[in-house]
């Protein structure tokens, strides 16, 4: 189960990075609005997976190093978005 959770975290993090790239490349108000919606959803999904790992007692010492991936860093990586 731990590996599954860690895989889900990695997937959610990749989805967040992809949503961030989409936001950076958005042109026009409709694309920007959609990119913001997608980015917020991806961030929330990522945070949920991190919470799930914490509840399962995973400490980040295995597989993907959870403690290096924090929900707080999402906003910083996004330049304050």
N, C-alpha and C positions, 0 to 999 in steps of 0.2 A: 504494500500500500504506500509506503514512503516514497518509493521510486515513482509511482504513478503521480503522486502529489507534486514531486519535484519536476516531473515531465510537464505537468499541467502549468506549473509556474513558468517554466521555460517557454512554453507555447504562448502563454498569456503575455509574457514579456516581449516576445517576438511580435505578437499582434499589436502591442502598444507601440513598439518602434516603427512598425509599418504604418500605423495610424498617424504617428508623428510626422513621418516622411510625407504622407498624403496631405497633412495640414500645411507643411512647408511649401508644397508644390501647388496648393490650391490657388485658383485664379477665379475671380468673380465671387460675388456674395453667396450664390447658391452653393458653390463648391466649398467655400470657407465654412459656411454654416454646417454642411454635411460633414466636413472634416472635423469640426469641433465636436459635433455629436458623436462621431465615431471614436475620436480620441478620448472623450470623457467616458464612453462605454468601455473602451479597452482598458483605461486606467482603473475603472471600478472593478472590472473582471480580474485584473492583476492583483489589486488589493484584496479581493475576496480569496484568491488562491494563496496569498501570503498569510492571511488570517487562518485559512484552513490548515496550512502547514504549522503555524504556531499552535493551534488547537490540538494538532496531532503530536505535538511535542518534538517536531523536527527542529534542529538547531543550526542547520546550514553547514555542518561539517562534512556532509556527503554530497555527492553528485554535482549540484550546481551552486553551492555556497549561497544559501538563502540570505545570510546576513550581509552579503555584498549587494543584494538586490533589495532595496527598501522602497516602500511606497513614497516616502518623502523625496527620494531622488527623482521620481517621475516629474514632479513640477520643476525641479532644477534643470533636468535634462531638456525639458520642453521650453526652457527660457521663460519660465513664469506662467505658462499657459495653464 
